[in-house]
Amino acid sequence: MFKDFVHIFVLSCNKATFLIEKELDNRLSFTERIQLKIHLSICKRCHAHHDKVVFMDKAMRKLVNMENKMNYFSEQELEEQKKKINEKIRGIKD
């Protein structure tokens, strides 16, 4: 009976890893959050994994956000650049 009780609150590392990944995309249920917090307070490896995953997720989201801002050009800006390039090409041919 105690074993069943422990498995309710203390997760395996595989289940904790799954919840860490799930947490990035979805909101965990109350039970899942509690289980994960308990597991992370006990397991140093999973706690370190959690910190790395969260850090990488934030860094990737920031990078994607920066790339989206950098890659945005209006149609007018694109046309102006095309004209400048064509003028340079014509200057080289002459």
MIKOLSE-352221 format. One line per field, with one value per residue (C-alpha): residue number from 1; residue in three letters; chain; x, y, z. Coordinates in nm, 2 decimals. Layout:
REM MIKOLSE-352221
romi	NUM  ... .
ropa	ALA  ... .
lumdren	A  ... .
px	X  ... .
py	Y  ... .
pz	Z  ... .
***
This chain:
REM MIKOLSE-352221
romi	1  2  3  4  5  6  7  8  9  10  11  12  13  14  15  16  17  18  19  20  21  22  23  24  25  26  27  28  29  30  31  32  33  34  35  36  37  38  39  40  41  42  43  44  45  46  47  48  49  50  51  52  53  54  55  56  57  58  59  60  61  62  63  64  65  66  67  68  69  70  71  72  73  74  75  76  77  78  79  80  81  82  83  84  85  86  87  88  89  90  91  92  93  94 .
ropa	MET  PHE  LYS  ASP  PHE  VAL  HIS  ILE  PHE  VAL  LEU  SER  CYS  ASN  LYS  ALA  THR  PHE  LEU  ILE  GLU  LYS  GLU  LEU  ASP  ASN  ARG  LEU  SER  PHE  THR  GLU  ARG  ILE  GLN  LEU  LYS  ILE  HIS  LEU  SER  ILE  CYS  LYS  ARG  CYS  HIS  ALA  HIS  HIS  ASP  LYS  VAL  VAL  PHE  MET  ASP  LYS  ALA  MET  ARG  LYS  LEU  VAL  ASN  MET  GLU  ASN  LYS  MET  ASN  TYR  PHE  SER  GLU  GLN  GLU  LEU  GLU  GLU  GLN  LYS  LYS  LYS  ILE  ASN  GLU  LYS  ILE  ARG  GLY  ILE  LYS  ASP .
lumdren	A  A  A  A  A  A  A  A  A  A  A  A  A  A  A  A  A  A  A  A  A  A  A  A  A  A  A  A  A  A  A  A  A  A  A  A  A  A  A  A  A  A  A  A  A  A  A  A  A  A  A  A  A  A  A  A  A  A  A  A  A  A  A  A  A  A  A  A  A  A  A  A  A  A  A  A  A  A  A  A  A  A  A  A  A  A  A  A  A  A  A  A  A  A .
px	0.00  0.28  0.44  0.12  0.11  0.47  0.41  0.13  0.36  0.71  0.75  1.00  1.27  1.11  0.77  0.94  1.13  0.80  0.63  0.92  0.88  0.50  0.53  0.70  0.40  0.10  -0.02  0.02  -0.26  -0.25  -0.15  0.12  0.27  0.29  0.43  0.70  0.79  0.83  1.04  1.26  1.32  1.45  1.63  1.93  1.97  1.61  1.64  1.95  1.77  1.47  1.69  1.87  1.55  1.39  1.70  1.72  1.35  1.38  1.69  1.53  1.21  1.42  1.63  1.32  1.16  1.48  1.49  1.13  1.20  1.52  1.37  1.08  1.10  0.81  0.74  0.87  1.20  1.24  1.17  1.42  1.69  1.61  1.65  1.99  2.11  2.00  2.17  2.50  2.47  2.42  2.72  2.94  2.83  2.91 .
py	0.00  0.24  0.16  0.27  0.59  0.67  0.62  0.87  1.15  1.04  1.00  0.79  0.99  0.89  1.03  1.34  1.40  1.36  1.62  1.86  1.85  1.87  2.17  2.37  2.34  2.27  2.36  2.07  1.96  2.04  1.68  1.67  2.00  1.87  1.54  1.72  1.96  1.68  1.48  1.78  1.85  1.50  1.42  1.64  1.50  1.58  1.92  1.99  1.86  2.08  2.39  2.31  2.25  2.57  2.77  2.62  2.68  3.04  3.09  2.93  3.13  3.45  3.35  3.28  3.61  3.80  3.62  3.71  4.07  4.07  3.90  4.14  4.37  4.57  4.53  4.89  4.80  4.49  4.69  4.95  4.69  4.52  4.86  4.92  4.58  4.62  4.96  4.81  4.52  4.77  4.97  4.66  4.57  4.91 .
pz	0.00  0.08  -0.25  -0.43  -0.23  -0.31  -0.69  -0.68  -0.56  -0.66  -1.04  -1.22  -1.41  -1.74  -1.64  -1.49  -1.82  -2.01  -1.79  -1.83  -2.20  -2.18  -1.95  -2.23  -2.46  -2.24  -1.90  -1.66  -1.44  -1.07  -0.99  -1.26  -1.13  -0.77  -0.88  -1.09  -0.82  -0.57  -0.81  -0.90  -0.53  -0.48  -0.81  -0.89  -1.24  -1.34  -1.18  -1.39  -1.70  -1.62  -1.59  -1.92  -2.11  -1.98  -2.07  -2.42  -2.48  -2.38  -2.59  -2.90  -2.86  -2.83  -3.14  -3.35  -3.24  -3.34  -3.67  -3.74  -3.67  -3.88  -4.18  -4.22  -4.51  -4.67  -5.03  -5.09  -4.92  -5.14  -5.46  -5.36  -5.30  -5.64  -5.81  -5.64  -5.74  -6.10  -6.12  -5.98  -6.24  -6.52  -6.40  -6.41  -6.77  -6.91 .
***
